[in-house]
């Protein structure tokens, strides 16, 4: 149940990560039903990326054909600011889709401002210092992740963390999260902005704090 909740929460990250690219040549305006179908297709094809796998050929095919107008409304400055865009853009280009300089999508000037296929919001809000308590059980970790996902979902859409979201950020145990932070993911994250987001919730991150493959400034 926990993994399904996380996947549901991160689906929009996959959409934003992969959809905000140069639109394919379209014969006519894309209909809402077509957009919905394209989103469903790319979610199904690219789901494995969430679990640290490289985009498959099928996933990249969806990346190349998805229409940008189906996704740009979801792109906000707050979301883009959480990501190391230079590295992220390479993931999209690695699928064979060009992102030109100064490409505008939503409110973002896309010189290098697009998320990639990574647990951006998850890492942004979960990579935090551990509370000073005894060891955490596997079930407790699952419960903490599920609760945080439920409370912090609006952050994906550019909203500030709510009081309930910040409360979960403050109490979640770091050992429930750091194993997810692989070198690939760490290289895609703007650690300075991520740390600022977490600290705004009232949780301290010591300088040079190491979590998985990331070292926070």
C-alpha positions as CSV (number, residue, x, y, z in Angstrom):
1,X,0.0,0.0,0.0
2,X,2.9,2.4,0.9
3,X,4.6,1.9,-2.5
4,X,1.3,2.4,-4.4
5,X,0.7,5.7,-2.4
6,X,4.2,6.9,-3.2
7,X,3.8,6.1,-6.8
8,X,0.5,7.9,-7.0
9,X,2.1,10.9,-5.4
10,X,5.1,10.8,-7.7
11,X,3.2,10.3,-10.9
12,X,2.9,14.1,-11.4
13,X,6.7,14.3,-10.9
14,X,7.1,11.8,-13.8
15,X,4.6,13.9,-15.9
16,X,6.4,17.2,-15.2
17,X,9.8,15.6,-15.5
18,X,9.1,14.1,-18.9
19,X,6.3,16.1,-20.5
20,X,7.8,19.5,-20.3
21,X,9.7,19.2,-23.6
22,X,9.3,20.5,-27.1
23,X,5.9,19.5,-28.3
24,X,5.7,17.2,-31.3
25,X,4.3,18.6,-34.5
26,X,0.6,18.6,-34.0
27,X,-2.1,18.7,-36.7
28,X,-4.6,20.3,-34.4
29,X,-5.1,21.5,-30.8
30,X,-4.8,18.6,-28.4
31,X,-8.1,17.6,-26.8
32,X,-8.5,17.0,-23.0
33,X,-9.2,13.3,-23.7
34,X,-6.0,13.0,-25.8
35,X,-4.0,14.7,-23.1
36,X,-5.4,12.3,-20.5
37,X,-4.5,9.3,-22.7
38,X,-1.0,10.6,-23.2
39,X,-0.5,11.1,-19.5
40,X,-1.8,7.6,-18.8
41,X,0.5,6.1,-21.4
42,X,3.6,7.8,-20.2
43,X,2.9,7.0,-16.5
44,X,2.6,3.3,-17.5
45,X,5.7,3.3,-19.6
46,X,7.9,5.3,-17.3
47,X,6.8,4.0,-13.9
48,X,10.1,2.0,-13.4
49,X,12.1,5.3,-13.5
50,X,10.7,6.1,-10.0
51,X,12.5,3.1,-8.7
52,X,15.9,4.2,-9.9
53,X,15.9,2.5,-13.3
54,X,16.9,4.3,-16.5
55,X,14.1,5.2,-19.0
56,X,13.3,2.3,-21.2
57,X,12.9,2.5,-25.0
58,X,9.1,2.5,-24.5
59,X,9.3,5.2,-21.9
60,X,11.5,7.4,-24.2
61,X,9.1,6.8,-27.0
62,X,6.3,8.3,-24.8
63,X,8.6,11.2,-23.9
64,X,9.2,12.1,-27.5
65,X,5.5,12.1,-28.5
66,X,3.7,13.6,-25.5
67,X,2.3,17.1,-26.2
68,X,3.7,19.9,-24.0
69,X,0.2,21.6,-23.7
70,X,-0.9,18.6,-21.7
71,X,1.7,19.4,-19.0
72,X,2.8,23.0,-18.9
73,X,0.0,24.1,-16.6
74,X,1.6,22.0,-13.9
75,X,5.0,23.6,-14.1
76,X,5.6,26.2,-11.4
77,X,8.7,28.2,-10.4
78,X,8.6,26.6,-7.0
79,X,8.8,23.1,-8.5
80,X,11.6,24.0,-10.9
81,X,13.6,25.6,-8.1
82,X,13.9,22.3,-6.3
83,X,15.8,20.7,-9.1
84,X,19.4,20.8,-10.5
85,X,18.1,21.7,-14.0
86,X,21.3,21.3,-16.0
87,X,21.6,17.6,-15.1
88,X,17.8,17.1,-15.3
89,X,17.6,18.4,-18.9
90,X,20.1,15.8,-20.0
91,X,17.7,13.1,-18.9
92,X,15.1,14.4,-21.3
93,X,17.6,14.9,-24.1
94,X,18.9,11.4,-23.5
95,X,15.5,10.2,-24.7
96,X,16.1,12.0,-28.0
97,X,13.9,15.0,-27.4
98,X,15.3,18.5,-27.8
99,X,14.7,21.2,-25.3
100,X,15.8,24.5,-27.0
101,X,17.2,27.4,-25.0
102,X,14.7,29.8,-23.6
103,X,11.8,27.5,-24.3
104,X,8.8,28.8,-22.4
105,X,6.5,26.4,-20.6
106,X,3.9,27.7,-18.2
107,X,5.6,30.4,-16.2
108,X,9.1,29.0,-16.7
109,X,11.7,30.2,-19.1
110,X,13.2,26.9,-20.1
111,X,16.9,27.7,-20.5
112,X,17.5,25.0,-18.0
113,X,14.5,24.8,-15.7
114,X,12.8,21.4,-16.0
115,X,12.6,18.6,-13.6
116,X,13.8,15.1,-14.5
117,X,12.7,11.6,-13.8
118,X,13.6,11.7,-10.1
119,X,11.9,11.6,-6.7
120,X,12.2,15.4,-6.5
121,X,9.5,16.3,-4.1
122,X,10.0,13.1,-2.1
123,X,13.7,13.9,-1.6
124,X,13.0,17.6,-1.1
125,X,10.8,17.0,1.8
126,X,12.0,13.7,3.2
127,X,15.8,14.0,3.3
128,X,16.0,15.4,6.8
129,X,17.9,14.8,10.0
130,X,16.6,11.9,12.2
131,X,14.7,12.6,15.4
132,X,16.5,11.4,18.5
133,X,14.6,8.2,19.3
134,X,15.2,4.5,19.2
135,X,15.6,2.5,16.0
136,X,12.6,2.6,13.6
137,X,10.8,-0.5,12.5
138,X,10.0,-1.3,8.8
139,X,6.3,-0.9,9.5
140,X,6.9,2.5,11.2
141,X,8.9,3.7,8.2
142,X,6.0,2.7,5.9
143,X,3.5,4.5,8.0
144,X,5.6,7.7,8.2
145,X,6.2,7.7,4.4
146,X,2.5,7.2,3.7
147,X,1.5,10.0,6.1
148,X,3.9,12.4,4.6
149,X,2.8,11.6,1.1
150,X,-0.8,12.2,2.0
151,X,-0.1,15.6,3.7
152,X,2.5,17.0,1.3
153,X,0.9,16.1,-2.1
154,X,-0.1,19.7,-2.8
155,X,3.6,20.7,-2.8
156,X,3.8,19.0,-6.2
157,X,1.5,21.7,-7.6
158,X,3.6,24.6,-6.4
159,X,1.9,25.2,-3.1
160,X,3.9,25.9,0.0
161,X,4.1,23.1,2.6
162,X,1.0,23.2,4.8
163,X,1.2,23.0,8.6
164,X,0.4,19.3,8.5
165,X,3.0,18.7,5.8
166,X,5.7,20.5,7.8
167,X,4.7,18.5,10.9
168,X,5.4,15.3,9.0
169,X,8.6,16.7,7.7
170,X,9.7,17.4,11.2
171,X,9.0,13.9,12.6
172,X,9.9,11.5,9.8
173,X,13.0,9.4,10.4
174,X,15.9,9.9,8.1
175,X,16.6,6.2,8.0
176,X,13.3,5.7,6.3
177,X,14.4,7.9,3.4
178,X,18.2,8.0,2.8
179,X,18.4,4.6,1.1
180,X,16.3,6.1,-1.8
181,X,18.9,8.8,-2.4
182,X,21.2,7.2,-4.9
183,X,24.0,9.0,-6.8
184,X,21.8,9.4,-9.8
185,X,19.1,11.2,-7.8
186,X,21.6,13.2,-5.7
187,X,23.1,14.7,-8.9
188,X,19.7,15.8,-10.1
189,X,18.7,17.7,-7.0
190,X,19.5,21.3,-6.1
191,X,20.6,20.6,-2.6
192,X,20.8,24.2,-1.4
193,X,17.2,24.9,-2.4
194,X,16.0,21.6,-1.1
195,X,17.6,22.3,2.3
196,X,16.0,25.7,2.4
197,X,12.6,24.1,1.8
198,X,13.1,21.6,4.6
199,X,14.4,24.2,7.0
200,X,11.3,26.4,6.3
201,X,9.3,23.6,7.9
202,X,11.4,24.1,11.1
203,X,13.6,21.1,10.7
204,X,17.4,21.6,11.1
205,X,19.8,20.2,8.6
206,X,23.4,20.5,9.8
207,X,26.0,21.8,7.3
208,X,27.6,18.9,5.4
209,X,24.9,16.6,6.5
210,X,25.2,13.3,4.5
211,X,22.1,11.4,3.5
212,X,22.6,8.5,1.1
213,X,24.7,9.9,-1.7
214,X,23.9,13.5,-1.0
215,X,25.8,16.0,1.2
216,X,23.7,19.0,2.1
217,X,25.4,22.4,2.3
